[in-house]
Amino acid sequence: MSASVSRDSLERALSPERLKPYLADADGDLELAWKFYRWNLRLVGALMPLISDVEVTLRNTIHRQLTDQFGTPAWWTSPKLLLDDDTREMISDVVRKHSKKLGKGSEGPGRVVADLTFGVWVNLLSRGKPTARQQPVRYDENLWRKKLMHGFRVGNEMNARGSPKRPIRRHVYQAAANLQALRNAAVHHRKISDGIRQPGKPSDHPRVPLVEVIDSSIELLSWMNPDLANLHRGLTALTQELNNRPAA
């Protein structure tokens, strides 16, 4: 870092709040804090291929299963699908955005699918929650057990009934929710090197280490596309960057 860049300049650029955790890691050493900050940025860059592959694969996996279950690629229009308020609103926002082109047929359901946020897909993997009118929404029973589970498989293992072994829904959901938290922290330029706050847990709950989130994300990807998951295993740019933590 150039000696001409002062702490005041960095705080004006980054904000004191954003710089603070890096200064804490560096015991107040501004030059080392800057190295930690740049390392965090490199970690974010190295993570993006994994985040992208999991998000897109998860999106397409769920979309295929729900298309099959409800008999239309615009599965969100099915009167048989009951959504919780948050998920319904997130989908409705995207549908409204493309309503004219959808009405004219110049764009199809794929445009809506591509624009839905990661949060929609994570929500659909949850147990579900009641609507504002206290109407129960049971994704576990009505989506996962009926169809979604068939998009996920644990290697070539078979269960006692001779059917493909499937991961447990809550494990799929937790892996996806953790990756969503990591993704959101990364795209908002927050510190990720010390892991994430586990979704749904209080602020004083132990953070999930970054390596654990990475491992569970690769496992999640393996349940959907083992070949793609294998590309993220072993010595990669990400694992190399994890080992490049700046030294004092």
C-alpha positions, 0 to 999 in steps of 0.5 A: 500500500502506498505510504501516501494513503492515510487512514482518513482516506481509507475510512472516507472511501470504505467507511470506518465501519467497513475498515474496522474489522480488518484493523481489528485483525491487524491489531491496528496496523493500517498496512496489514489491515489493507492487506486483509481487505484486499485478501477478502476481495480476492476470496470473493473473486475466487468464490464466484465460480462456485457460487454461480454454479450452485445457484444456477444448478439449484435454480434449474433443478427446482424449475425442472421438478416443479415444471414436471409436478405442475405440468407447466414451465410457468409453475407459479401460475398453477392454482394447485401451488400454495406459496408463502407470502414472501415467496409469492411476492418475490415471484410476482415482482419479477412477473410484473417486470416482464408482464408485457413481453410475457403477454405478447409471447416475446419472452417465456417463463425462462425469463422469469426463472432467470430473474428470480432471486436466490432467496426464492429457491432457498425458500422453496426448500424450506418447510414453509410457513403460514401466510398472513391469513394463517393458511399453512404452507407445507413445502416439505410435504407438498413440494419436497416429498412429492417432487423436489427430492427427485432432483437430488441424489447422494452419489450412486447409493441406493436405500433399503427399498432399492431406490436412489438415496436422497439427501435430507431436505433440511440438509439441502435447505441449510446448505443452500441458505448458508451459501445464500448468506455467503453470496449476499455478504460477498456481493455487498463487499462484506468481510467473509474470511471469518465465515458467515452468520448462520441464517435464522440464528441470533447475532451472538451464535457462533459463525459458520466457518468459510471452509464449512460453507464451501464444503457444504456448497460443493456437497449440495452441488454434488447432489444435483450434478456430481461432474460439476461438483468435481470441478470444484474439488481438489486444488483450485484457485479458491483453495489456493487463495484460502492459504494466502492469508496475509502474514503480519 
